[in-house]
Amino acid sequence: MTTLDERTGALLERICALCEGGGYRLLEEADLSPCAPEALAEAFACLSDLRLAEVRYAGEVYCVRVLPAGRAYAAAARERARERRKCARRTALAAFSGALAGGLLCLMALLFVLIARG
């Protein structure tokens, strides 16, 4: 499966949230993205080319429908993001545990040296 750039992926997530029923929905540019209209048109063209969404234009209003492949892509992207966050949490926990264990070991070694001298 092709991966989308960050802007296009965010747009797909946004229209999935706005078009829950599976049918066409009229959306204004302001509802979709803070980026320039040219970038929005380019992102919609990419989604159409990949057959993730059907898009019809009417000036500043878009008529959009997310296709099943688009919904599946968005769900998979959310799952990948969830796994990345989970992995980052595990890595942070392991780093913290290692630092704590190392600090305690150094403290115990220091105490041992002080007691042995005393």
PEJOUR-V795020 format. One record per residue. RES is the residue in one small letter. SS is DSSP state (H for helix, E for strand, L for the rest). PHI is phi in whole degrees, 0 to 359 (999 if undefined). OMEGA is omega in whole degrees, 0 to 359 (NA if undefined). Layout:
{{RES/SS/PHI/OMEGA} {RES/SS/PHI/OMEGA}}
This chain:
{{m/L/999/179} {t/L/287/175} {t/L/261/180} {l/L/268/173} {d/L/290/187} {e/H/300/182} {r/H/295/181} {t/H/290/177} {g/H/296/178} {a/H/294/177} {l/H/295/178} {l/H/298/177} {e/H/300/182} {r/H/295/181} {i/H/288/173} {c/H/296/180} {a/H/292/183} {l/H/278/183} {c/L/249/185} {e/L/290/186} {g/L/287/180} {g/L/94/179} {g/L/264/178} {y/L/286/179} {r/E/218/176} {l/E/275/182} {l/E/229/177} {e/E/270/180} {e/H/303/182} {a/H/295/179} {d/H/286/192} {l/H/263/190} {s/L/200/176} {p/L/278/183} {c/L/278/183} {a/L/295/180} {p/H/302/178} {e/H/295/179} {a/H/292/178} {l/H/294/178} {a/H/297/178} {e/H/294/179} {a/H/295/178} {f/H/295/178} {a/H/297/178} {c/H/296/179} {l/H/296/178} {s/H/291/180} {d/H/297/180} {l/L/275/180} {r/L/56/175} {l/L/261/179} {a/E/207/172} {e/E/255/185} {v/E/229/173} {r/E/235/184} {y/E/256/173} {a/E/210/181} {g/L/74/180} {e/L/272/180} {v/E/247/179} {y/E/248/173} {c/E/255/192} {v/E/234/172} {r/E/220/178} {v/E/275/179} {l/L/277/180} {p/H/305/178} {a/H/296/178} {g/H/293/178} {r/H/295/178} {a/H/295/179} {y/H/297/181} {a/H/296/179} {a/H/295/178} {a/H/295/179} {a/H/294/177} {r/H/297/179} {e/H/294/177} {r/H/297/179} {a/H/295/178} {r/H/297/179} {e/H/294/178} {r/H/297/178} {r/H/296/180} {k/H/296/179} {c/H/295/179} {a/H/295/178} {r/H/295/179} {r/H/297/179} {t/H/296/179} {a/H/296/179} {l/H/296/178} {a/H/295/179} {a/H/295/179} {f/H/296/180} {s/H/298/178} {g/H/296/179} {a/H/294/179} {l/H/296/179} {a/H/297/179} {g/H/295/178} {g/H/296/178} {l/H/296/178} {l/H/297/178} {c/H/296/179} {l/H/296/178} {m/H/295/178} {a/H/296/179} {l/H/295/178} {l/H/297/179} {f/H/299/179} {v/H/295/180} {l/H/295/180} {i/H/290/181} {a/H/295/180} {r/H/284/191} {g/L/282/NA}}
